[in-house]
Amino acid sequence: MVTSEAVPFAKTGGLGDVAGALPLALARLGHDVTVVLPRYRGPQAGTLVERLPITIAGRTFDVAFVEHAMADRVRAILVDCPELYDRPELYGIGNSDYPDNPVRFALLARAALEFGARGDQGPDVVHAHDWQAGLALVYLKTLFKDRSGLSGAAGVFTIHNLSYQGLFPPGWMPALDLGWELFGIEGIEYWGKMSLLKGGINFSEIITTVSPRYAKEIQTPEFGFGFDGILKRRGKQLCGILNGIDVAVWNPEHDPYLPEPYGPNTLAAKDASRRALLDTLGLPLTPEVLARPIVGMVSRMVVQKGFDLLADLADELLTLDATFVLLGSGEARYQTLWQGLSDRAPDRVGVRFGFDEPLAHLIEGGADIFLMPSRFEPCGLNQMYSLKYGTVPVVRAVGGLDDTIDNWNPRTNSGTGFKFRDYTPEALRSSLEKALALFRKPKSWRAVQRAGMAKDHSWDASAAEYVSVYEKAITLRRMGNRTASV
């Protein structure tokens, strides 16, 4: 696996969770997995296993490969090149990407393949994640096509978020050892630029994305971000596999960040987390506040996550019979808005900006409702964490949110959460109000909580689907056919 982040070494979002958990699940199924990612800034020990000079953009970098054992049959190889990776952030500062990101991630791709070509037996599959690893599959079919140990390796490419496309000026082509013959509609050219995402799509045997619904959505103009035609062309080799969650980490029955464990048969103990959450965010523990349902959010504060809808509803939120707690960071306008709401109603709104892993767990455990009104959502993990924690999701019916949440049916009193389809403030408010109303019916609310907690979204089922994809990719590679249906 080639990835720009993986837990526990580096994480900015869901990619890090997936690249950290999927290899462990594959190992439980009997497979050997090597995860290759940059060695970023921070204390990361390990064993030096190799040094290699790698030349890119006219410069030769002295690259060290540092090995960490992640589990039986799983190892991480950290590509150590301080000049490129020892920086304050992974991809850039604020909203500005590092200008040499093409070199940084081309080196990652080259280093992963150089390491994979070592020894007598290379990998059966090279699985690249998102645009940062897209060149691994381009190089696999070009620079490394005749290299011993890699010539038969199949390529699988996973799109975690299509809106990030790795677009750069075409002048980078020769610097990255990419022939101009690759700068075409069936290569990596995209509207006059080079796209590392498109490289991953066009040079893989199979493309996956992180939920079945998202695999269909990205082939439409509404959700395709200009790539819908490119993906339709390879639609027979595109499939969606729902992300899993790491239930060893996200489980209220043994979560060290919760004040008291609880499960589906001990939901009354969830109250300890509710109290701890309110107290942590400085909300008063009065009978009035304790009686109100807590609506939680852990999110990037950006339009993709529906914060424009929430901004339109800002004043109305304070009139609802609910307490809102928010952990996240993002656009300054949304942070200012939510800080203002907290200042206006300190007994109804609690906010914490930045990332805080213990608080993220406490929100999942202490909230009654979890809100995800996303404009688009490839998979989403928090709604699955919420199900596990008996925290009822209110979500927009897109991508993995639609795949994982069963809309509550008042006639049958069944479902695991609440969904709305129209991307409007009115639809969001209506769905949230339905959840708040059901909260006042304890018996029905417990039924929704327990139905969600009974769902199995662990990685084991998803990993088995990936194994099937790998086997099909290997077959297509041996056939020399990247157009056959999967």
C-alpha positions in Angstrom: 0.0 0.0 0.0 1.2 3.5 -0.9 -0.4 6.3 1.1 0.4 9.8 2.2 -0.9 9.1 5.7 -1.8 6.2 8.0 -2.6 5.8 11.7 -0.7 5.8 14.0 2.1 7.7 12.0 0.2 10.5 10.3 -3.4 11.6 10.0 -5.4 14.5 8.7 -8.7 12.7 7.9 -10.4 9.4 7.0 -7.6 8.3 4.7 -5.3 8.0 7.7 -7.8 5.8 9.5 -8.4 3.6 6.5 -4.7 3.1 5.7 -4.0 2.2 9.3 -6.9 -0.2 9.8 -7.4 -2.0 6.5 -3.9 -3.6 6.5 -4.6 -5.1 9.9 -7.9 -6.6 8.7 -6.1 -8.0 5.6 -3.5 -9.6 7.9 -6.3 -11.3 9.9 -7.4 -12.9 6.6 -3.9 -14.2 6.1 -2.2 -11.6 3.8 1.1 -9.9 4.2 0.9 -6.1 3.9 3.6 -3.4 3.6 2.4 0.1 4.1 4.7 2.8 2.6 4.3 6.4 3.6 6.5 9.4 4.3 8.3 9.8 7.6 6.9 13.2 8.7 8.1 15.4 11.5 7.8 14.0 15.0 9.3 11.3 17.2 9.1 8.1 15.1 11.6 5.4 16.0 12.1 2.3 13.9 14.7 0.2 12.3 16.7 1.4 9.4 16.6 -1.3 6.7 18.0 0.4 3.6 19.3 3.6 2.0 18.9 4.4 -1.6 19.7 7.4 -3.8 16.6 8.5 -5.8 16.8 11.2 -8.5 13.8 13.4 -9.2 13.6 16.9 -10.8 17.3 16.9 -11.4 18.2 16.3 -7.8 19.4 13.2 -6.0 17.9 12.5 -2.6 19.4 10.2 0.0 16.4 8.2 1.1 16.3 6.0 4.1 13.7 3.3 4.7 12.7 2.9 8.3 10.6 -0.2 9.3 8.0 -0.4 12.0 6.1 -3.6 12.9 2.4 -2.7 13.0 1.1 -6.2 13.7 1.8 -9.8 12.7 2.2 -9.8 8.9 1.9 -6.0 8.7 4.8 -3.6 8.5 5.1 0.1 7.8 8.0 1.5 5.8 8.5 5.2 6.4 10.3 7.0 3.6 12.8 9.2 5.4 13.8 12.3 3.5 13.9 15.2 5.9 14.3 17.8 3.2 10.9 16.9 1.8 8.9 15.6 4.7 10.3 17.2 7.9 7.8 20.1 7.9 5.1 21.6 10.2 2.2 20.1 8.2 1.7 17.2 5.9 0.5 18.9 2.7 0.9 22.7 3.2 0.4 25.6 5.6 -3.2 26.8 6.0 -4.8 26.8 2.6 -1.5 26.9 0.7 0.0 23.7 -0.5 3.7 23.2 -0.4 4.9 24.2 -3.9 7.1 21.2 -4.3 4.3 18.7 -3.5 4.8 17.1 -7.0 8.4 16.2 -6.0 7.4 15.1 -2.5 4.8 12.6 -3.7 6.6 11.5 -6.8 9.4 10.6 -4.5 7.0 8.6 -2.3 5.8 6.7 -5.3 9.3 6.0 -6.6 10.5 5.0 -3.2 7.6 2.6 -2.6 8.3 0.9 -5.9 12.1 0.8 -5.4 11.5 -0.9 -2.1 8.9 -3.3 -3.5 11.4 -4.4 -6.2 13.9 -5.5 -3.6 14.5 -9.3 -3.2 13.3 -12.2 -5.2 9.6 -11.8 -4.7 7.8 -8.5 -5.1 4.2 -7.6 -4.3 1.2 -9.2 -6.0 -0.7 -5.9 -5.8 0.3 -2.2 -5.5 -2.6 -0.5 -3.8 -2.3 3.3 -4.1 -4.6 5.7 -2.1 -5.7 9.1 -3.4 -3.8 11.6 -5.7 -0.7 11.7 -3.5 0.0 8.0 -4.5 -1.4 8.1 -8.0 2.1 8.2 -9.6 2.9 4.8 -8.1 0.6 3.2 -10.6 1.8 5.4 -13.5 5.4 4.5 -12.7 4.5 0.8 -12.2 3.3 0.7 -15.8 6.2 2.8 -17.2 9.5 3.3 -15.5 9.2 0.0 -13.5 7.3 -2.1 -16.0 10.3 -4.4 -16.6 11.7 -4.4 -13.1 12.1 -7.8 -11.6 9.6 -8.3 -8.8 7.2 -5.7 -10.1 6.5 -6.6 -13.7 3.5 -8.7 -12.8 2.1 -6.6 -10.0 -1.5 -5.5 -10.4 -2.5 -1.9 -9.6 -5.5 -0.9 -7.5 -6.4 2.7 -6.9 -8.7 4.0 -4.2 -10.4 7.4 -4.4 -11.2 8.7 -0.9 -12.3 12.1 -2.0 -12.6 13.0 -5.6 -12.5 16.8 -5.0 -8.8 16.6 -4.4 -7.2 15.9 -7.8 -3.5 16.6 -7.6 -3.5 19.2 -10.4 -0.1 20.7 -11.4 1.3 22.6 -14.4 2.4 20.4 -17.2 6.0 21.7 -16.9 6.4 19.1 -14.1 6.2 16.2 -16.6 9.8 15.9 -17.6 11.0 16.7 -14.1 9.0 13.7 -12.7 10.3 11.4 -15.5 6.9 11.3 -17.2 7.1 11.1 -21.0 5.0 13.6 -23.0 3.2 10.6 -24.5 1.5 10.3 -21.1 0.1 13.8 -21.4 -3.1 12.9 -23.2 -6.8 12.2 -22.6 -6.1 8.5 -21.7 -3.1 9.5 -19.6 -2.8 12.1 -17.0 -3.8 15.3 -18.8 -6.7 17.2 -17.4 -7.8 20.5 -18.9 -4.2 21.5 -19.7 -2.8 20.4 -16.4 -1.4 17.1 -15.2 -3.6 15.3 -12.7 -2.0 12.7 -10.4 -5.5 11.5 -9.5 -6.2 10.8 -13.2 -2.9 8.9 -13.3 -4.1 6.6 -10.6 -7.4 6.1 -12.3 -6.1 5.4 -15.8 -3.1 3.2 -14.9 -4.8 0.9 -12.4 -6.4 -2.5 -13.1 -9.3 -1.6 -10.7 -10.5 1.6 -9.2 -12.3 1.5 -5.8 -13.9 4.1 -3.8 -15.1 4.1 -0.2 -18.8 3.4 -0.5 -21.1 1.8 -3.1 -23.3 5.0 -3.3 -20.3 7.2 -3.9 -19.0 5.0 -6.7 -22.3 5.7 -8.5 -22.4 9.4 -7.6 -18.9 10.3 -8.9 -20.0 9.2 -12.4 -22.6 12.0 -12.4 -22.0 15.7 -13.1 -23.3 16.7 -9.6 -20.7 14.8 -7.7 -18.0 14.1 -10.4 -16.0 17.3 -10.0 -15.3 17.2 -13.7 -14.1 13.6 -13.5 -17.5 11.9 -14.2 -16.6 11.3 -17.9 -13.2 9.9 -17.0 -14.8 7.5 -14.4 -17.6 6.5 -16.7 -15.0 5.4 -19.3 -13.6 3.1 -16.6 -17.0 2.3 -15.0 -16.7 -1.4 -15.6 -13.5 -1.4 -13.4 -14.9 0.8 -10.7 -16.6 -0.4 -7.5 -17.4 0.9 -4.1 -16.3 -0.8 -0.9 -17.6 0.7 2.3 -15.0 1.7 4.8 -15.0 -0.1 8.1 -14.2 1.2 11.5 -11.6 0.0 14.0 -13.9 -1.5 16.8 -10.8 -2.1 18.9 -10.5 1.7 19.2 -14.1 2.9 18.8 -16.1 0.9 21.2 -18.0 2.3 24.2 -17.6 -0.9 26.1 -13.9 -0.4 26.6 -13.1 3.2 25.5 -10.5 4.7 27.8 -11.7 8.2 27.0 -15.2 7.6 28.5 -15.8 8.0 32.2 -17.8 4.8 32.3 -18.2 2.0 29.8 -21.6 1.1 28.4 -23.2 -1.1 25.8 -26.6 -1.8 24.2 -27.9 -3.4 27.4 -26.4 -0.7 29.7 -27.3 2.5 27.9 -28.2 4.2 31.2 -24.4 4.4 31.8 -24.1 6.7 28.8 -25.3 9.5 31.1 -21.9 9.6 32.7 -20.4 10.6 29.3 -23.1 13.2 28.8 -22.2 14.8 32.0 -18.5 14.6 31.3 -19.0 16.1 27.9 -21.0 19.1 29.1 -18.5 19.7 31.9 -15.5 19.5 29.6 -16.9 22.2 27.3 -17.9 24.4 30.2 -21.7 23.9 29.9 -23.7 24.0 33.1 -24.9 20.8 34.7 -28.3 22.1 35.6 -31.4 20.0 35.4 -32.6 22.1 32.4 -29.4 21.5 30.5 -29.2 17.8 31.4 -32.7 17.2 30.2 -32.0 18.6 26.7 -30.7 16.2 24.0 -27.0 16.9 23.0 -26.3 17.3 19.3 -22.7 16.6 18.6 -20.4 17.3 15.6 -16.8 16.4 15.0 -15.9 17.9 11.6 -13.9 20.1 9.3 -15.8 23.4 9.3 -16.1 23.7 5.5 -18.9 23.8 2.9 -18.4 20.1 2.0 -19.5 19.2 5.6 -22.7 21.3 5.3 -21.6 24.3 7.3 -23.2 26.7 4.9 -26.6 25.1 5.8 -25.8 25.4 9.5 -24.9 29.0 9.0 -28.3 29.7 7.4 -29.9 28.1 10.4 -27.7 29.7 13.1 -30.3 31.8 14.8 -32.9 29.0 14.6 -30.6 26.5 16.2 -30.7 28.4 19.4 -34.5 28.2 19.5 -34.5 24.3 19.3 -34.8 22.3 22.5 -31.2 21.0 22.2 -27.6 21.6 23.2 -24.9 21.8 20.5 -21.3 20.7 20.9 -18.8 21.1 18.2 -15.1 20.0 17.8 -13.3 21.0 14.6 -11.5 23.6 12.6 -11.8 25.1 9.2 -12.8 28.3 7.5 -12.5 31.4 9.7 -16.0 32.5 8.9 -17.5 29.4 10.4 -15.3 29.4 13.4 -16.3 33.0 14.1 -20.0 32.1 13.7 -19.9 29.2 16.1 -17.8 31.1 18.7 -20.4 33.8 18.4 -23.2 31.3 19.1 -21.4 30.0 22.1 -20.9 33.5 23.4 -24.6 34.3 22.9 -25.8 31.0 24.5 -23.1 29.6 26.7 -25.7 27.1 28.2 -26.6 25.8 24.8 -23.5 25.8 22.6 -20.0 24.5 23.4 -17.2 24.6 20.9 -13.6 23.5 20.8 -11.4 24.4 17.8 -8.6 22.2 16.6 -8.3 18.4 17.0 -8.6 16.6 20.3 -8.8 12.8 20.1 -10.1 12.3 23.7 -12.8 14.9 23.1 -13.7 13.3 19.8 -14.4 10.1 21.7 -16.3 11.9 24.5 -18.5 13.6 21.9 -19.4 10.2 20.4 -20.1 8.8 23.8 -21.8 11.8 25.4 -23.9 13.2 22.6 -27.4 11.9 21.9 -27.5 12.9 18.3 -24.6 13.2 15.8 -25.1 15.7 12.9 -23.5 15.3 9.5 -25.3 17.5 6.9 -22.7 17.0 4.2 -23.0 18.4 0.7 -21.1 15.2 -0.3 -19.5 12.5 1.7 -17.5 9.7 0.1 -17.9 7.4 3.1 -17.8 9.1 6.4 -16.6 7.4 9.6 -18.3 9.4 12.3 -21.7 8.2 11.5 -20.5 4.6 12.0 -18.7 5.5 15.2 -22.0 7.1 16.3 -24.0 3.9 15.6 -21.6 2.0 17.7 -21.9 4.5 20.6 -25.7 4.6 20.5 -25.5 8.2 19.3 -28.3 8.6 16.7 -27.0 10.1 13.4 -28.9 12.8 11.5 -27.3 12.9 8.0 -27.8 13.9 4.4 -28.5 10.9 2.2 -25.3 11.0 0.1 -22.4 8.7 -0.4 -21.5 6.4 2.6 -24.0 8.3 4.8 -26.8 6.9 2.7 -25.3 3.4 2.6 -24.9 3.1 6.4 -27.9 4.8 7.9 -31.4 3.3 7.7 -34.0 6.2 7.9 -36.3 6.0 10.9 -39.8 4.9 9.9 -42.5 6.1 12.3 -45.0 3.5 11.1 -42.8 0.6 12.0 -40.6 2.4 14.6 -37.6 1.0 12.9 -34.3 2.5 11.6 -30.9 3.6 12.8 -31.0 7.3 12.2 -32.5 10.2 10.3 -31.8 11.2 6.6 -32.7 14.1 4.4 -32.0 14.4 0.7 -32.5 18.0 -0.4 -29.5 20.2 0.3 -31.5 22.9 2.0 -31.7 24.4 5.5 -35.3 23.5 5.6 -34.7 19.8 5.0 -31.9 19.7 7.5 -34.0 21.4 10.2 -37.0 19.1 9.5 -34.8 16.0 9.9 -33.2 17.3 13.1 -36.6 18.2 14.6 -37.8 14.7 13.9 -34.8 13.3 15.9 -35.4 15.8 18.7 -39.1 14.8 18.9 -38.3 11.1 19.1 -35.8 11.7 21.8 -38.8 12.6 24.0 -40.1 9.1 23.5 -37.6 7.0 25.5 -38.8 3.6 24.5 -38.7 4.4 20.8 -35.4 6.2 21.2 -33.8 3.2 22.8 -35.0 1.1 19.9 -33.2 3.3 17.4 -30.1 3.4 19.6 -30.0 -0.4 19.9 -30.7 -1.0 16.2 -27.6 1.2 15.4 -25.4 -0.5 17.9 -26.3 -3.9 16.4 -24.8 -3.0 13.1 -21.4 -4.5 12.2 -19.3 -1.9 10.5 -15.9 -3.5 11.5 -13.2 -3.8 8.9 -13.4 -7.6 8.5 -16.2 -7.7 6.0 -14.8 -4.8 4.0 -11.3 -6.4 3.9 -12.8 -9.5 2.4 -14.2 -7.4 -0.4 -10.8 -5.9 -1.0 -9.2 -9.3 -1.2 -11.8 -10.1 -4.0 -10.8 -6.9 -5.8 -7.1 -7.8 -5.5 -7.7 -11.2 -7.0 -9.7 -9.7 -9.9 -6.9 -7.1 -10.4 -4.3 -9.8 -10.6 -6.4 -11.7 -13.1 -6.8 -8.6 -15.3 -3.0 -7.9 -15.0 -2.2 -11.4 -16.2 -4.7 -11.1 -19.0 -3.1 -7.8 -20.0 -6.6 -6.4 -20.0 -7.6 -3.3 -18.1 -11.0 -2.9 -19.8 -12.7 -6.1 -18.7 -15.6 -5.8 -16.3 -15.1 -6.6 -12.6 
